[in-house]
Amino acid sequence: MEFFFGSFGLVLLIVMWLVVKSVRIVNEYERGVVFRLGRVSEANLKGPGLRLLVPFIDRMFKVDLRTVTHDVPPQEVITKDNVTIKVNAVIYFSVMNPIDATLKIANHFTATSLYAQTTLRNVLGQHELDEILAEREKIGASLQHIIDEATDAWGVKVSAVEIKDIELPDIMRRAMARQAEAERERRAKIIAAEGEQQSAEKLALAADRLAQSPSAIQLRYLQTLVEIGTENATTIVFPLPVDLLSNVLKR
């Protein structure tokens, strides 16, 4: 009797262990790739839910389908105009084909990251520093297109690549600061010169108008004297205009 119960307990433990090995739960954001005797087919791709496997025959690998945000480490890049900079970027990618991501690449996450690093150095090395600073979005789109073409064979979709930070040498930063200051001074001088030009044009126009009417010149002269007298309570000696005296003498 004891031998019977001992054997029954052993069998029960074996059955429970087989049940545990055969039951898998696949989350909503995952897909299960099942290897049956080492072979995989489209029918072996399992969706979310409770999945039963045949012990010792089936093996399941879960693949995460969520978008991964990966920070590419800073890369030292020599630009086209021979300036050494450090650039890091952010890459967004996700698995579109779980079977290809399992069969065609050992680790799609590491492979995508390393390929993004090399592509970042190669692409930025073909541009000058001013282009890199001014056209980040355009260069990011170019990086996304190049990386996505390579990772498409692995079942990985690269949705975006953004240049996060550009670290410049201290000498270059000081040179750019001086350049920006010189540019601001140039614009200030141009604006001042344009203001002087407009002022001179207005004064010339006013002088032409006054020259067409001698009486207007006399009135403007008297108005100026009145303004001087109201501002300063002093005695002012001023010469009379010759035109005004000639008119008085004629009368």
C-alpha positions, 0 to 999 in steps of 0.5 A: 500500500505504501508503495502504491501511494508513493508511486501515485505521488510520483506520477502526480508530480510528473503530471503537474510538471508536464502541465506547467511546462506545456502551459504558456501565457502570451500577453497582448503586446507579445507574440509567441514563436513556437518551434515544433521539433526545431521547425517554425511555420506561420501557423506556429505564431501564437497570439495573446492568451493561454497557449498549450505546448506539447512537452519535449516537442514544442518550444516557445519564444516570446517577442515584444511588439512594443516600440522601443526607445533607445538612446544611442551612445555619443559618437565621435564624428569628424565632419566634412569640414574637419571638425570633431564633434560628439553626437548622440541620437534617439532611435524608435523601432519595433518588431513587425515580423516576430518570426524574422526577428527570431530566425534571422538575427540573434539579438535584434535589439543589439543589432539595431543599436550597433547599426544605428551607431555606425550609420550615425557616424557615416552619415554625419561625416558627409555633412559640414558642421553648419549643415548638421546644426541647421538641418537636424530634422532632415538628417534624422529622416535620412538616418531613419531611411537608411537604418530601416532599409537594413533592419527590414530584413530582420522584421524590425521597423525603425519609425524615427531617428532624432539627433539629441545633442551635439557637443562641440569643442571649446575652441569651436564654441568660442569661435561661434560666439564671436561669429554670432556677436559680429553678426549682431553688430553687423545687423545693428549697423545696417539697421542704423544706416537704413534709419539714417537713410530714411531720415535723410530722405524725409528731410530732403522731401520736407526741404523741397516742399518748403522751397516751393513756398517762401512764406512757409519757410518764414512761418517755420522760422517764426515757429522755431523762435516761438518754441525756443522762447517757451523752453528757455526764458531768456533774451534771444537775438536773431537775424531777420530773414532777407526775404522778410525785410525785402517785402517790408521795404517794398511795402 
